[in-house]
Amino acid sequence: MAGLRRGNVYTSEKQFYSVFDFWVMSAKQSPTHQMSSDDDPADSSKHIADRLAYLGLDAEDQSRLRALIPEFDRDSSTLVEAFYRHLFSFDDAARFLNDPILVERLKQAQRRHFVSLLESNWNADYVNQRLRVGKTHADVGLDPELFLGAYNQYVQHAFRLHLTADGAKISKEVESLLSLLKVVFLDIGLTLEAYFTRATRDIQQALDMYWKANIELRQFAHLTSHDLKTPLATVANFCDEALDEFGDKMPAGAKQLIEAAKQRTYRMSTMIDELLTTTTSFDIGRQLHEVSSFQAFSEALERLRPALHAKQITVKVPDALPIVWGEPIRLRESFYNVLSNALKYVDPKTGRITIEVYERPDEWEFVFADNGPGIPKEDLDLIFAPFHRSAEHRNRPGSGLGLYFTKTMLEYQGGRIWAESELGDGSRFHIVLRGAPTD
């Protein structure tokens, strides 16, 4: 019954019914129904011949399996009832299977399916019917465990039944069980092949969509960077014109402010170029080398200094910061995002941010601690997901992407990030980076 789960989350009722309805639908389909050539992973005739040869299924197995049909007919109700008792032992299954008419239809369809297994008509229709099972599982997003669980019950029942024979019959019963195992593996192999063929195709389609989106994002990034840099250049030109035309008449303080504004626009333009380069080069290869975390931190802090000053937030930094192994721009942006996130939530005047650094074997751990409102425990993992905003903080400015990009950039450098927090007791963001190689 593990097949009803995705991790610790049960699949939807719609998915559950889709798979069990398939037992009914497939049992009612005409024996001449076949999958389309687009869905069939291989030519059915060659497919079955190769598999029969590999598993060693032959006419003797076929004869032994067909001899089991009367016995299965006598015991099928016991087997199916045992399987459904197993299903009903799970609350979610019991809740989904609350229609007695539907349950009876499913039981009858399952009996017919197992009879077709023993009939051993190994032809193209047999192959296609099994392939449809796997295709259906993949279509509704269910893992193969559901299919395997049904066979698990079936095989257990068969072994218990046949291995109670006396000594004179035991060798014959073992041969029958071996034939049954062969055909079970035949069914499982066909079903899983169709499942994985469809799943692989879906993955390929997802990858195609990813690369297409990646190209479009690059084009968007280039256009956006141009749109951002154009007004910055205009501001820098206005600063130059103001200094050229009115510089002699300006107080010294005013000239300094205009000069500072011009330099800041230049730095912002350079930063846009750097961010564009680092954003569009994830697939080019990791260009990692020794990086001064002090320099990366200083550059990030410099960008935040006006906001820190305005809110009168204190930042406590160790006297020395280590050399790490990474990529300068991404490291600076990671520090900036964590600092700006803390700045966003701490209170003016009383807010403080403390950075601690600890040396670990072959790596360094940076801890960014603040005295903000804290983060609910249920949100600690979600804060690194794109566009996630806690309900109590949705009125705060921000896109919900900063910590997501931070996690991505740190992992690119072989690092990692996580958060610890208690409501009302601030937050601690841990960043671990690889140490610079010593050889």
Legacy VTK file of the C-alpha trace (Angstrom):
# vtk DataFile Version 3.0
C-alpha trace
ASCII
DATASET POLYDATA
POINTS 439 float
0.000 0.000 0.000
3.070 2.232 0.020
2.178 3.181 -3.542
-0.546 5.468 -2.266
2.063 7.794 -0.828
4.387 10.485 -2.118
6.832 10.770 0.755
4.491 11.328 3.694
1.703 12.768 1.569
-1.088 10.618 0.170
-2.033 11.067 -3.455
-5.309 12.701 -4.290
-8.610 10.876 -4.383
-8.741 11.481 -8.140
-5.395 9.722 -8.647
-6.430 6.838 -6.383
-9.625 6.209 -8.322
-7.845 6.594 -11.664
-5.619 3.599 -10.995
-8.335 1.361 -9.598
-10.781 2.379 -12.287
-8.164 1.172 -14.745
-8.674 -2.405 -13.520
-12.311 -2.070 -14.501
-11.726 -0.332 -17.809
-8.967 -2.678 -18.928
-11.080 -5.719 -18.104
-13.880 -4.397 -20.338
-11.693 -3.452 -23.295
-11.775 -5.490 -26.441
-8.865 -7.954 -26.727
-7.979 -6.350 -30.026
-7.413 -2.951 -28.404
-3.794 -1.874 -28.692
-1.752 1.080 -27.609
-0.875 3.627 -30.210
2.535 3.344 -31.829
3.478 6.534 -30.028
2.910 4.915 -26.629
4.259 1.425 -27.312
7.947 1.423 -26.293
8.833 -1.450 -28.657
7.355 -3.748 -31.244
5.050 -6.036 -29.232
5.873 -9.333 -30.963
9.627 -8.954 -30.582
9.056 -7.515 -27.138
7.311 -10.616 -25.806
9.616 -13.086 -27.569
12.719 -11.497 -26.055
11.225 -11.418 -22.579
9.956 -14.983 -22.681
13.392 -16.169 -23.725
15.154 -14.166 -21.050
12.858 -15.375 -18.260
12.857 -18.961 -19.546
9.088 -19.071 -19.931
8.137 -21.947 -22.212
5.304 -24.330 -23.044
5.819 -26.292 -19.825
5.403 -23.134 -17.769
2.334 -22.275 -19.795
0.833 -25.681 -19.073
1.566 -25.477 -15.351
0.110 -21.959 -15.125
-3.105 -22.920 -16.930
-3.465 -25.886 -14.574
-3.603 -23.397 -11.704
-6.705 -21.622 -13.049
-9.307 -23.943 -11.413
-7.473 -23.651 -8.117
-7.311 -19.871 -8.436
-11.022 -19.762 -9.262
-11.728 -21.614 -6.023
-9.476 -19.374 -3.950
-9.721 -16.060 -5.798
-12.309 -14.662 -3.434
-10.052 -15.416 -0.461
-7.100 -13.753 -2.184
-8.988 -10.653 -3.285
-10.727 -10.269 0.056
-7.348 -10.492 1.817
-5.943 -7.838 -0.477
-8.840 -5.483 0.199
-8.614 -6.058 3.938
-5.027 -4.912 3.562
-6.196 -1.826 1.658
-8.869 -1.030 4.231
-6.296 -1.135 7.034
-5.136 2.249 5.721
-7.471 5.094 6.667
-7.036 6.977 3.397
-7.785 3.891 1.328
-10.827 3.100 3.425
-12.072 6.648 2.968
-11.584 6.501 -0.811
-13.152 3.040 -1.175
-16.407 3.796 0.569
-18.693 2.821 -2.323
-19.539 -0.921 -2.031
-20.632 -1.132 -5.691
-17.331 0.320 -6.881
-15.372 -1.979 -4.559
-17.154 -5.039 -5.947
-16.439 -3.937 -9.519
-12.774 -3.495 -8.640
-12.598 -6.918 -7.024
-14.109 -8.621 -10.070
-11.773 -6.761 -12.419
-8.779 -7.752 -10.319
-9.836 -11.417 -10.418
-10.049 -11.252 -14.214
-6.628 -9.661 -14.407
-5.018 -12.462 -12.416
-6.852 -15.089 -14.446
-5.381 -13.554 -17.605
-1.976 -13.913 -15.962
-2.516 -17.674 -15.592
-4.046 -18.068 -19.054
-0.598 -17.132 -20.412
-1.691 -15.970 -23.841
1.620 -14.266 -24.464
0.836 -12.274 -27.582
0.834 -8.635 -28.641
-2.478 -7.975 -26.875
-1.083 -9.359 -23.622
1.956 -7.090 -23.921
-0.090 -4.009 -24.740
-2.497 -4.569 -21.849
0.415 -4.703 -19.387
2.035 -1.690 -20.974
-1.210 0.237 -20.535
-1.090 -0.466 -16.794
2.353 1.141 -16.537
1.336 4.022 -18.765
-1.729 4.678 -16.589
0.389 4.692 -13.429
2.736 7.227 -14.978
-0.130 9.344 -16.356
-1.773 9.792 -12.955
1.533 10.248 -11.159
1.510 7.138 -8.961
4.653 5.266 -8.018
4.950 1.599 -9.057
4.629 0.384 -5.447
0.845 0.153 -5.795
1.146 -2.313 -8.650
3.920 -4.236 -6.883
1.893 -4.338 -3.663
-0.943 -6.185 -5.381
1.459 -8.812 -6.724
3.099 -9.085 -3.331
-0.243 -10.142 -1.843
-0.871 -12.514 -4.736
2.515 -14.258 -4.488
2.289 -14.572 -0.689
-1.108 -16.198 -1.021
0.107 -18.614 -3.700
3.139 -19.681 -1.657
1.101 -20.289 1.478
-1.401 -22.344 -0.495
1.017 -24.508 -2.452
3.698 -25.102 0.143
1.229 -26.876 2.415
1.295 -29.880 0.089
2.639 -33.209 1.337
6.065 -34.548 0.399
4.860 -36.492 -2.640
3.460 -33.382 -4.285
5.924 -30.766 -3.087
8.286 -30.912 -6.091
5.360 -30.437 -8.487
4.045 -27.543 -6.438
7.469 -25.878 -6.385
7.653 -26.080 -10.183
4.242 -24.453 -10.423
5.344 -21.688 -8.077
8.489 -21.103 -10.105
6.396 -20.772 -13.254
4.140 -18.335 -11.408
7.135 -16.264 -10.322
8.403 -16.128 -13.899
5.124 -14.803 -15.262
4.804 -12.350 -12.373
8.226 -10.953 -13.255
7.151 -10.839 -16.899
4.155 -8.707 -15.962
6.154 -6.505 -13.626
8.884 -5.954 -16.215
6.421 -4.956 -18.941
4.511 -2.649 -16.644
7.595 -0.946 -15.252
9.052 -0.496 -18.721
5.972 1.392 -19.851
5.972 3.364 -16.613
9.592 4.406 -16.937
9.275 5.044 -20.669
6.491 7.521 -20.001
8.238 8.980 -16.963
11.474 9.401 -18.946
9.552 11.098 -21.735
7.973 13.473 -19.213
11.407 14.260 -17.772
12.743 14.990 -21.239
9.816 17.299 -21.935
10.451 19.059 -18.623
14.121 19.482 -19.515
13.188 20.876 -22.925
10.887 23.362 -21.223
13.649 24.239 -18.758
16.195 24.988 -21.475
13.658 26.997 -23.428
12.794 28.990 -20.305
16.497 29.402 -19.559
17.093 30.959 -22.979
14.109 33.253 -22.519
15.326 34.275 -19.052
18.741 35.134 -20.446
17.155 37.298 -23.107
15.004 38.945 -20.449
18.054 39.521 -18.225
19.962 41.207 -21.027
17.027 43.448 -21.932
16.353 44.287 -18.282
19.992 45.127 -17.615
19.912 47.555 -20.551
16.710 49.141 -19.229
18.285 49.509 -15.790
21.607 50.888 -16.961
20.129 53.517 -19.285
18.604 55.698 -16.510
21.764 55.227 -14.408
23.850 56.611 -17.250
21.433 59.510 -17.532
21.785 60.277 -13.805
25.591 60.144 -14.072
25.483 62.549 -17.025
23.242 64.957 -15.117
25.734 64.885 -12.233
28.592 65.711 -14.609
26.618 68.541 -16.223
25.699 69.986 -12.825
29.340 69.944 -11.730
30.587 71.397 -15.022
28.047 74.209 -15.168
27.476 75.082 -11.520
30.454 73.573 -9.753
32.143 76.908 -9.090
28.981 78.274 -7.462
28.231 75.210 -5.289
29.194 74.837 -1.646
31.879 72.194 -1.158
29.415 69.900 0.606
26.980 69.990 -2.310
29.742 69.149 -4.788
30.775 66.200 -2.651
27.220 64.899 -2.539
26.810 65.129 -6.313
30.189 63.454 -6.851
29.184 60.677 -4.436
25.879 60.216 -6.305
27.768 59.916 -9.606
30.192 57.323 -8.197
27.307 55.339 -6.746
25.575 55.187 -10.139
28.814 53.920 -11.690
29.073 51.207 -9.041
25.454 50.278 -9.586
26.035 49.954 -13.337
29.058 47.745 -12.705
27.028 45.650 -10.302
24.330 45.090 -12.926
26.990 43.827 -15.332
28.384 41.490 -12.675
24.959 40.161 -11.746
24.108 39.607 -15.394
27.328 37.643 -15.855
26.859 35.519 -12.762
23.165 34.866 -13.434
23.706 33.628 -16.973
26.785 31.512 -16.305
25.483 28.726 -14.079
25.971 26.179 -16.847
29.390 27.374 -18.008
31.304 25.630 -15.222
32.250 26.546 -11.702
34.932 29.214 -11.612
35.787 28.767 -7.939
38.948 30.054 -6.311
40.191 31.703 -3.135
37.898 34.530 -2.049
38.265 37.049 0.748
35.071 36.783 2.747
36.080 40.098 4.355
35.979 41.850 0.996
32.693 40.205 -0.008
31.150 41.145 3.329
32.495 44.721 3.191
31.036 45.301 -0.274
27.656 43.927 0.814
27.695 46.043 3.975
28.646 49.181 2.041
25.519 48.865 -0.107
23.383 48.573 3.008
25.086 51.333 4.986
22.515 54.100 4.163
19.593 51.872 5.263
21.467 50.737 8.380
22.247 54.335 9.240
18.651 55.437 8.670
17.278 52.750 10.977
20.180 53.090 13.420
20.838 49.345 13.237
24.122 48.147 14.715
26.167 45.449 12.991
28.855 43.621 14.936
31.540 41.959 12.804
34.597 39.892 13.858
37.963 41.586 13.526
39.122 39.010 10.971
37.225 37.037 8.336
38.646 33.994 6.555
39.666 33.170 3.013
37.148 30.722 1.557
36.723 28.742 -1.637
33.997 30.204 -3.811
32.986 32.800 -6.370
33.319 36.488 -5.370
30.161 37.929 -6.867
27.874 35.168 -5.671
29.407 35.240 -2.211
28.914 38.998 -1.959
25.284 38.688 -3.117
24.656 35.883 -0.630
25.951 38.002 2.259
23.979 40.984 0.999
20.712 39.025 0.816
21.050 37.612 4.327
21.970 41.013 5.774
19.184 42.838 3.946
16.693 40.179 5.055
17.679 40.768 8.688
17.579 44.544 8.195
14.057 44.277 6.816
12.658 42.702 9.995
14.589 44.151 12.945
13.167 47.188 14.697
14.664 50.667 14.147
17.071 51.941 16.822
16.955 48.721 18.890
17.832 46.386 16.030
21.168 44.611 15.929
22.850 42.083 13.642
25.800 40.029 14.869
28.102 37.987 12.654
30.016 35.072 14.171
32.540 32.872 12.374
33.584 29.330 13.303
36.268 27.184 11.738
35.231 23.618 10.914
37.243 20.809 9.287
37.767 21.979 5.683
35.066 24.637 5.947
33.941 27.846 7.643
30.583 28.568 9.249
29.176 32.112 9.278
26.270 32.821 11.632
24.115 35.913 11.051
22.108 36.516 14.244
19.469 39.228 14.646
17.020 40.295 17.341
14.020 40.468 15.023
10.566 38.931 15.583
11.688 35.390 14.680
10.281 32.852 12.242
7.588 30.218 12.936
9.067 26.706 13.018
6.794 25.538 10.204
8.256 28.246 7.949
11.961 27.555 8.545
12.333 25.317 5.482
9.796 27.206 3.373
11.623 30.535 3.604
14.128 29.247 1.027
11.378 28.425 -1.467
10.719 30.944 -4.247
8.047 33.579 -3.575
7.351 32.308 -0.057
6.247 35.026 2.358
5.097 34.317 5.902
1.512 35.365 6.479
2.458 37.868 9.195
5.091 39.513 6.972
3.293 39.783 3.642
2.922 43.521 4.067
6.710 43.919 4.146
8.512 44.918 0.959
10.257 42.227 -1.052
9.738 39.664 -3.810
10.191 36.495 -1.762
13.136 35.480 -3.959
16.155 36.729 -2.002
16.718 33.688 0.206
15.894 31.327 -2.658
18.615 32.903 -4.808
20.964 32.881 -1.822
20.511 29.133 -1.341
21.069 28.549 -5.063
24.221 30.693 -5.178
25.698 29.071 -2.080
25.042 25.556 -3.321
26.725 26.515 -6.594
29.860 27.203 -4.542
29.599 23.939 -2.625
28.095 25.683 0.384
24.818 25.465 2.235
22.463 27.599 4.310
19.813 26.968 6.956
17.973 28.958 9.599
17.167 28.556 13.276
14.613 30.725 15.014
12.144 31.111 17.843
9.203 33.485 17.648
10.041 36.575 19.655
13.682 35.597 20.009
15.285 36.551 16.702
16.757 34.398 13.946
20.126 32.788 13.180
21.102 32.127 9.568
23.970 29.676 9.145
26.118 29.795 6.020
28.760 27.108 5.551
31.452 27.581 2.901
34.336 25.421 1.827
37.720 26.399 3.150
40.438 27.364 0.687
42.612 24.358 -0.271
45.845 24.182 1.720
47.971 22.465 -0.920
LINES 1 440
439 0 1 2 3 4 5 6 7 8 9 10 11 12 13 14 15 16 17 18 19 20 21 22 23 24 25 26 27 28 29 30 31 32 33 34 35 36 37 38 39 40 41 42 43 44 45 46 47 48 49 50 51 52 53 54 55 56 57 58 59 60 61 62 63 64 65 66 67 68 69 70 71 72 73 74 75 76 77 78 79 80 81 82 83 84 85 86 87 88 89 90 91 92 93 94 95 96 97 98 99 100 101 102 103 104 105 106 107 108 109 110 111 112 113 114 115 116 117 118 119 120 121 122 123 124 125 126 127 128 129 130 131 132 133 134 135 136 137 138 139 140 141 142 143 144 145 146 147 148 149 150 151 152 153 154 155 156 157 158 159 160 161 162 163 164 165 166 167 168 169 170 171 172 173 174 175 176 177 178 179 180 181 182 183 184 185 186 187 188 189 190 191 192 193 194 195 196 197 198 199 200 201 202 203 204 205 206 207 208 209 210 211 212 213 214 215 216 217 218 219 220 221 222 223 224 225 226 227 228 229 230 231 232 233 234 235 236 237 238 239 240 241 242 243 244 245 246 247 248 249 250 251 252 253 254 255 256 257 258 259 260 261 262 263 264 265 266 267 268 269 270 271 272 273 274 275 276 277 278 279 280 281 282 283 284 285 286 287 288 289 290 291 292 293 294 295 296 297 298 299 300 301 302 303 304 305 306 307 308 309 310 311 312 313 314 315 316 317 318 319 320 321 322 323 324 325 326 327 328 329 330 331 332 333 334 335 336 337 338 339 340 341 342 343 344 345 346 347 348 349 350 351 352 353 354 355 356 357 358 359 360 361 362 363 364 365 366 367 368 369 370 371 372 373 374 375 376 377 378 379 380 381 382 383 384 385 386 387 388 389 390 391 392 393 394 395 396 397 398 399 400 401 402 403 404 405 406 407 408 409 410 411 412 413 414 415 416 417 418 419 420 421 422 423 424 425 426 427 428 429 430 431 432 433 434 435 436 437 438
